[in-house]
Amino acid sequence: MPAKQISPPVRPHWIHVCVRLTFCIFMLYMATACTVAPIQDVESPQPAVDFLVPTPNATSTPATVPVAIRATDAQAVEASPPPILAEPYTLRWRAGVGIPDGAHPRDLQWTTPRPGWYLNWHFGTLLNAPPLDDQRTPGHPDYLDVTFSSPDDTETGMAYVPMVYDLTVATDTLKSVVRSLPGRVWLIGNEPDVRWQGNLTPEAYAAGYHRIYHIIKDIDPTAQIAIGGISQVTPLRLAYLDRVLQFYAATYGEPMPVDVWNIHTFILQEKRDEWGVDIPPGFEATHTGQLWTIEDHDSLEIIRTQIVTMRAWMRAQGEQDKPLWITEYGILMPESYGFPPAQVARFMTATFDLFQELRDPDLGWAQDEHRLVQRWVWFSAGYDPYPTGNLFDDAGAPTLLMETYADYLAAPTP
């Protein structure tokens, strides 16, 4: 189906603009003169739109972020019987998928076999999905009005990994959720190093991590805690992690306890106020870091280097004997930038090969045959702002990428 062409907006004459502006100012004056309301202090909102991908048209309007694919009652997906849960250390157990914004796997038409686990950037699945223009995401004033349900893994044949995205979540709310999800691995935060994601200085993240860690462990000592994934592994992002650990140890008198180390392996430039992942919060004097290009975006060698670099950093911290997960990676650049579906599919399966092949007795986890990577998550099942890597279309049907994913899982393990 050809892409829908959008005509450029008609520019109003400057006289009309002036008239409208004058009218708006007058109406605002009248409203404030007639109604005096107390002013409440509010926190500055995080940027509503990210700029991970460069755009050739600087005047175009960025797309709003929609809720992920979610079937309505009238469009419920007929689900086939789910598979059994994957055995630990099998390929299905390792291979996961991100299902954005609190969605549920049952809304998607899975091929066979399907990935063995998933995350959805929340600590449950949304029951009362908000309309597309009302995101109810962390930071939204009505966020806590959204009702979550603890998923049943056997219903989908996929293990669910919850995430505490908002580190200021109410204590009682989190305690209740932890009780309903015993024995899980919990992800604490998401890309705290990116100002339109977690948007936390290293010190603020360390403090938030300490709070969430102890709330979860006090309720469920069997839970495991994973650090929030930095967006990519570069010297600048590792400096961010260094400061996290230093502040934690100095403030709480002990090393930061981490059961599972976690990274993202995107390939984006680090340049202040430019496309990419920008500069981490708390690094005001820094203006550039790693200047990867669009052509680098699907480089297997760069991903390999990120993983090896992270493992070397873990060893230097005395953390080699811990699992390492990649909880987000994929292709964010649009197809028109040189990333057609067939090329993305080749990249995806090549990364699967890479993750399984990377082993090193000097860096890897001995419990897993010295592998450097234990589990990974492809981004994503479906997300309109970055659709190049979508496993499903808007109707929940599998794309070429999902079919390729399933074929890979079905192939005999070498």
C-alpha positions, -999 to 999 in steps of 0.1 A, spaced: 0 0 0 16 33 -10 24 58 18 -2 85 24 10 118 10 5 148 34 2 182 18 21 210 34 -1 234 54 -12 266 38 7 296 53 -17 324 64 -9 360 53 11 379 79 -17 404 84 -41 376 94 -15 363 118 -12 397 135 -49 401 138 -53 366 154 -24 372 177 -39 405 189 -73 389 195 -56 360 215 -38 385 237 -70 405 244 -89 373 253 -61 362 276 -61 396 293 -99 394 298 -97 359 312 -70 367 338 -87 400 347 -120 383 354 -108 351 372 -80 351 397 -69 316 406 -41 305 429 -9 295 411 5 261 420 42 252 418 47 225 393 78 206 381 91 215 347 78 188 323 102 166 305 105 172 267 74 158 251 91 148 219 125 131 215 149 137 187 166 103 183 163 104 145 175 133 124 149 148 101 157 165 67 128 189 72 135 211 103 100 227 100 80 195 100 59 188 131 71 159 152 46 131 155 29 127 188 37 94 206 7 70 203 -2 42 226 13 9 213 -7 -16 193 -37 -27 214 -67 -46 202 -101 -32 211 -131 -54 221 -143 -53 185 -109 -62 172 -99 -89 197 -72 -112 183 -81 -149 181 -53 -164 200 -39 -199 193 -30 -220 224 1 -204 240 33 -224 241 48 -235 273 72 -212 291 108 -214 278 133 -234 298 162 -213 312 192 -207 289 174 -220 258 172 -197 228 135 -188 234 144 -179 270 171 -156 258 151 -139 230 126 -112 240 105 -84 226 94 -49 238 57 -43 237 54 -6 243 32 13 267 16 -13 289 2 -35 261 -4 -72 264 9 -100 241 -26 -114 236 -34 -84 214 -10 -96 188 -12 -124 162 19 -144 171 37 -167 148 51 -200 160 74 -201 178 73 -167 196 99 -150 218 102 -164 253 98 -131 273 87 -95 271 87 -62 288 63 -33 283 79 -4 302 54 -8 331 47 -31 360 15 -46 346 -7 -45 315 -32 -16 310 -68 -25 317 -83 9 308 -64 20 278 -65 58 274 -73 74 241 -45 81 217 -44 118 225 -42 111 263 -11 91 269 -13 86 307 24 79 307 47 86 337 47 123 343 11 128 330 -11 142 357 -36 114 353 -11 86 352 -21 70 384 -57 68 371 -46 40 348 -54 5 361 -28 -22 357 -33 -60 358 -6 -85 367 -1 -107 337 -3 -145 337 27 -159 320 10 -192 312 -17 -173 293 8 -162 267 37 -186 271 59 -156 276 76 -145 308 69 -110 319 96 -87 332 82 -56 350 97 -22 350 94 6 376 96 35 351 87 63 375 111 62 405 87 84 425 59 59 424 38 57 456 52 32 480 19 15 487 12 11 450 45 -5 444 42 -28 474 9 -40 461 23 -48 427 53 -66 440 31 -89 461 12 -98 429 44 -105 409 66 -126 432 100 -139 421 105 -115 392 135 -96 378 126 -59 381 140 -32 359 146 0 378 141 29 354 146 33 317 174 52 301 179 76 330 208 90 309 184 104 283 166 137 290 133 127 273 133 93 290 143 88 326 159 123 326 179 118 359 213 130 370 235 101 381 230 112 417 192 114 414 191 80 397 212 64 425 189 78 452 158 66 433 173 32 427 181 28 465 145 36 473 129 12 448 154 -16 455 145 -17 492 108 -14 487 109 -44 464 134 -65 484 115 -58 517 83 -73 502 99 -100 481 135 -111 490 134 -136 461 131 -107 436 161 -97 415 169 -62 406 183 -49 373 197 -15 369 180 7 343 195 4 309 217 32 296 209 41 260 242 29 246 276 20 258 301 49 253 327 66 274 302 93 283 275 68 293 300 48 314 310 80 331 273 84 340 274 49 356 306 57 374 290 86 391 259 65 399 281 40 418 302 66 434 273 85 448 255 54 460 286 41 479 293 76 494 257 81 505 246 47 517 280 33 529 280 2 507 284 -7 470 253 -4 449 236 -38 449 228 -50 414 216 -85 406 214 -81 368 233 -56 347 214 -41 319 222 -20 288 207 -8 255 229 -9 224 215 17 201 239 35 178 232 72 180 252 104 182 259 122 215 256 159 207 238 185 228 206 197 212 210 176 181 195 143 169 205 112 189 206 107 226 221 141 234 242 145 266 232 129 299 216 150 326 242 163 350 269 167 324 263 204 317 299 211 307 299 184 280 287 192 246 297 162 224 305 125 229 304 97 205 295 111 170 281 80 153 264 86 119 233 74 103 254 49 83 267 34 116 232 27 128 232 -10 120 269 -17 126 274 -52 141 309 -43 150 298 -12 170 273 -34 189 300 -60 195 323 -32 208 296 -19 231 290 -53 247 327 -61 252 333 -26 266 304 -30 291 317 -64 302 352 -50 307 337 -22 328 317 -47 348 349 -67 355 367 -35 366 338 -30 391 341 -65 404 308 -74 387 318 -99 361 300 -128 378 266 -113 370 242 -116 340 241 -89 314 209 -82 296 202 -60 266 167 -48 272 163 -26 241 180 -23 207 170 -23 171 166 1 141 151 35 148 160 52 115 132 53 89 133 30 59 139 60 36 173 65 53 185 32 39 169 6 62 144 -15 41 127 -45 58 150 -71 42 181 -53 55 166 -49 90 157 -86 90 193 -95 82 205 -71 109 182 -87 135 192 -123 129 229 -113 127 226 -97 162 209 -129 175 239 -148 162 263 -123 177 247 -124 212 249 -162 212 285 -164 199 301 -138 222 320 -157 249 351 -149 268 364 -166 300 380 -133 310 348 -112 307 317 -135 305 295 -150 331 309 -184 341 274 -198 350 264 -193 313 294 -208 296 312 -175 298 287 -158 275 288 -120 275 251 -116 269 224 -136 286 191 -121 273 180 -95 248 149 -75 237 142 -64 202 126 -30 198 97 -34 192 64 -52 187 50 -20 173 56 17 179 46 44 154 73 70 160 99 43 151 81 17 130 112 4 111 116 -24 135 80 -32 141 72 -70 144 35 -63 139 14 -39 118 -13 -17 131 -39 -45 129 -17 -68 151 -7 -90 121 30 -102 118 53 -83 95 83 -97 77 104 -91 108 82 -112 130 81 -140 105 119 -138 103 121 -138 141 100 -169 143 120 -187 116 151 -180 135 137 -195 167 124 -225 149 158 -233 132 178 -261 148 202 -248 174 238 -253 162 
